[in-house]
Amino acid sequence: MKIAIINGSPRKDGATAKVLNEFASQLKYENIDINMFHLSDLKMDFCKGCCGCYKTGQCFLDDDANILLNAIEEADGLIIGTPCYVSGVSAQLKVFIERAHFPIMQSLKDKHTFGIVTYENAGAGSAYKALNNLFAFSGAKSIGKLIIKTPLNSDPVKNSKFKNLIKSKAARLHSSIQNNKSSLNCRVTHFFVLNFGIKPFVLKKGEAFQGVLKSWQEQRIV
């Protein structure tokens, strides 16, 4: 069993990273292969909006985004953590999400996902909504969330309440992957978004989206 963990914070030792590290530690007790990525370590250019990936099936930009996408493809589960600075996900994570085009490519199909948001004042709901929509629209099996209010650059894991909460959430994620579980709400949301939103749009594009269609055929979406 493999799980990829993405730290969307610009800091490798901030509150978000500490929560993710604790998550990884708990999952290692279950002998899970963990692959953690700090977006601040990766060289990743902005999406150019050329739509070339939809036609060819891959981005023409050859940078570290491809390393991360390959790791996610090989993983059974995905954990994404982000701080909330201005009522949304971090700038680093937004760049990666736009490069990945997860909803159109359906790159998270059947992946078990978990979203984590740390915040100090307000806006965490908006940040998590962005993660939840990403998971739901991309075919993932969203297992849960963890939203932690904590001072900037603090260590929330020092709080035994949060530490125990992380332990229980990690156990739930492991169990869900092992038993291949997903929520009914997640399945229903994805069904309607895919079949009444994304699929008609892609099919209408035809040749311009042949890379997407090929990927879908391999995943038995069409």
C-alpha positions as CSV (number, residue, x, y, z in Angstrom):
1,M,0.0,0.0,0.0
2,K,1.4,3.4,-1.0
3,I,0.3,6.9,0.1
4,A,1.5,10.2,-1.3
5,I,1.5,13.2,1.0
6,I,1.7,16.7,-0.3
7,N,2.7,19.6,1.9
8,G,1.3,22.7,0.2
9,S,2.9,25.1,2.7
10,P,5.9,27.2,1.7
11,R,7.4,26.1,5.0
12,K,8.9,22.6,5.6
13,D,8.7,22.9,9.3
14,G,5.5,25.0,9.8
15,A,2.2,23.9,11.4
16,T,0.9,22.1,8.3
17,A,4.2,20.2,7.8
18,K,4.2,19.1,11.5
19,V,0.6,17.7,11.1
20,L,1.5,15.9,7.9
21,N,4.7,14.4,9.5
22,E,2.6,13.1,12.4
23,F,0.1,11.7,9.9
24,A,3.0,9.9,8.1
25,S,4.4,8.6,11.4
26,Q,1.0,7.1,12.3
27,L,0.6,5.5,8.9
28,K,4.1,3.9,9.1
29,Y,2.9,1.9,12.1
30,E,0.7,0.1,9.5
31,N,3.7,-0.6,7.3
32,I,2.5,1.7,4.6
33,D,5.0,3.1,2.0
34,I,4.9,6.9,2.5
35,N,6.1,9.3,-0.2
36,M,6.1,12.9,1.1
37,F,6.6,16.0,-1.1
38,H,7.2,19.6,0.0
39,L,6.0,21.8,-2.8
40,S,8.6,24.4,-1.7
41,D,11.3,21.9,-2.8
42,L,9.9,21.4,-6.3
43,K,10.6,23.4,-9.4
44,M,7.3,23.9,-11.0
45,D,6.3,26.5,-13.6
46,F,2.9,28.1,-14.0
47,C,0.3,26.5,-16.3
48,K,0.5,28.3,-19.7
49,G,-3.2,27.8,-20.5
50,C,-2.2,26.2,-23.9
51,C,-4.5,23.2,-23.4
52,G,-1.8,21.1,-25.1
53,C,-2.1,18.4,-22.3
54,Y,-5.7,17.8,-23.3
55,K,-4.6,16.8,-26.8
56,T,-1.4,15.0,-26.1
57,G,-2.2,13.6,-22.6
58,Q,0.9,15.3,-21.0
59,C,2.2,18.8,-20.3
60,F,4.9,20.1,-22.5
61,L,6.6,21.6,-19.5
62,D,9.2,19.2,-18.3
63,D,9.7,19.9,-14.6
64,D,9.0,18.5,-11.1
65,A,5.2,18.5,-11.5
66,N,5.7,15.3,-13.5
67,I,7.5,13.7,-10.7
68,L,4.7,14.4,-8.3
69,L,2.0,13.3,-10.8
70,N,3.8,10.0,-11.3
71,A,4.0,9.4,-7.6
72,I,0.2,10.1,-7.2
73,E,-0.5,7.7,-10.1
74,E,1.3,4.9,-8.3
75,A,-0.3,5.6,-4.9
76,D,-3.4,4.1,-3.4
77,G,-4.0,7.2,-1.3
78,L,-3.3,10.9,-1.3
79,I,-3.1,13.4,1.6
80,I,-3.0,17.1,0.8
81,G,-2.2,19.6,3.5
82,T,-2.3,23.4,3.1
83,P,-2.3,26.4,5.3
84,C,-5.0,29.0,4.8
85,Y,-3.5,32.4,4.4
86,V,-6.1,34.4,2.4
87,S,-9.3,32.4,2.5
88,G,-7.9,29.7,0.2
89,V,-5.2,27.1,-0.4
90,S,-1.6,28.2,-0.6
91,A,-0.2,29.7,-3.8
92,Q,2.2,26.7,-4.2
93,L,-0.7,24.3,-4.1
94,K,-2.8,26.3,-6.5
95,V,0.0,26.2,-9.0
96,F,0.2,22.4,-8.8
97,I,-3.6,22.0,-9.0
98,E,-3.7,24.1,-12.2
99,R,-0.8,22.1,-13.7
100,A,-2.4,18.8,-12.9
101,H,-5.9,19.4,-14.4
102,F,-7.2,16.7,-12.1
103,P,-10.9,17.1,-12.8
104,I,-10.7,16.9,-16.6
105,M,-8.1,14.1,-16.6
106,Q,-9.8,12.2,-13.8
107,S,-6.4,11.6,-12.5
108,L,-7.6,10.8,-8.9
109,K,-10.1,8.2,-10.0
110,D,-10.5,5.6,-7.2
111,K,-7.7,7.2,-5.1
112,H,-8.5,7.5,-1.4
113,T,-7.9,11.1,-0.4
114,F,-7.8,13.1,2.8
115,G,-7.6,16.9,3.1
116,I,-5.9,18.9,5.9
117,V,-6.1,22.7,6.5
118,T,-4.3,24.7,9.2
119,Y,-5.4,28.3,9.9
120,E,-5.1,30.9,12.6
121,N,-8.0,33.4,12.0
122,A,-10.6,32.6,9.3
123,G,-11.2,31.2,5.8
124,A,-10.4,27.5,6.5
125,G,-13.8,26.5,5.2
126,S,-13.1,28.1,1.8
127,A,-9.7,26.4,1.7
128,Y,-11.1,23.0,2.5
129,K,-13.9,23.5,0.0
130,A,-11.3,23.9,-2.7
131,L,-9.7,20.6,-1.7
132,N,-13.0,18.8,-1.4
133,N,-14.2,20.0,-4.8
134,L,-10.8,18.9,-6.2
135,F,-11.3,15.4,-4.8
136,A,-15.0,15.0,-5.7
137,F,-14.6,16.3,-9.3
138,S,-11.5,14.2,-10.0
139,G,-13.0,10.8,-9.2
140,A,-11.4,10.3,-5.8
141,K,-12.8,8.6,-2.8
142,S,-12.7,11.4,-0.2
143,I,-12.2,9.8,3.2
144,G,-12.2,12.8,5.5
145,K,-10.8,16.1,6.6
146,L,-8.8,17.7,9.4
147,I,-9.2,21.4,10.0
148,I,-6.9,22.7,12.8
149,K,-7.0,26.3,14.2
150,T,-3.5,27.0,15.4
151,P,-1.1,30.0,15.5
152,L,1.1,30.5,12.5
153,N,4.2,28.3,12.6
154,S,3.1,26.6,15.8
155,D,3.2,22.9,16.6
156,P,-0.3,21.7,16.9
157,V,0.9,18.1,17.5
158,K,2.1,19.1,21.0
159,N,-1.6,19.2,21.8
160,S,-2.6,15.7,22.8
161,K,-6.1,16.2,21.6
162,F,-4.9,17.0,18.1
163,K,-2.3,14.2,18.2
164,N,-5.0,11.6,19.1
165,L,-7.3,13.0,16.4
166,I,-4.6,12.6,13.8
167,K,-4.0,9.0,15.0
168,S,-7.7,8.1,14.6
169,K,-7.9,9.8,11.1
170,A,-4.8,8.0,9.9
171,A,-6.4,4.7,11.1
172,R,-9.6,5.5,9.2
173,L,-7.7,6.3,6.0
174,H,-5.8,3.0,6.2
175,S,-8.9,1.0,6.9
176,S,-10.7,2.7,4.0
177,I,-8.0,1.9,1.5
178,Q,-7.7,-1.7,2.9
179,N,-11.4,-2.3,2.6
180,N,-11.9,-0.1,-0.5
181,K,-14.6,2.1,1.1
182,S,-16.0,5.4,-0.1
183,S,-18.9,7.6,1.0
184,L,-22.2,7.5,-0.9
185,N,-22.2,11.3,-1.0
186,C,-18.8,11.3,-2.7
187,R,-19.9,8.8,-5.3
188,V,-23.2,10.6,-6.1
189,T,-21.4,14.0,-6.4
190,H,-18.8,12.6,-8.8
191,F,-21.4,10.8,-10.9
192,F,-23.3,14.0,-11.6
193,V,-20.3,16.2,-12.1
194,L,-18.7,13.7,-14.5
195,N,-21.7,12.7,-16.5
196,F,-23.5,16.0,-16.7
197,G,-20.6,18.5,-16.5
198,I,-17.2,17.2,-17.5
199,K,-18.0,14.4,-19.9
200,P,-20.3,16.4,-22.2
201,F,-17.7,19.2,-22.3
202,V,-14.8,16.8,-23.2
203,L,-16.8,14.9,-25.8
204,K,-17.8,18.1,-27.5
205,K,-14.2,19.1,-27.8
206,G,-13.4,16.0,-29.9
207,E,-9.9,16.0,-31.4
208,A,-8.7,18.8,-29.2
209,F,-9.1,16.6,-26.2
210,Q,-8.0,13.3,-27.7
211,G,-5.3,12.9,-24.9
212,V,-8.1,13.0,-22.3
213,L,-10.3,10.6,-24.2
214,K,-7.4,8.1,-24.5
215,S,-6.8,8.3,-20.7
216,W,-10.5,7.8,-20.1
217,Q,-10.6,4.8,-22.3
218,E,-7.7,3.3,-20.3
219,Q,-9.7,4.0,-17.1
220,R,-12.9,2.7,-18.7
221,I,-14.7,6.0,-18.2
222,V,-15.9,6.0,-21.8
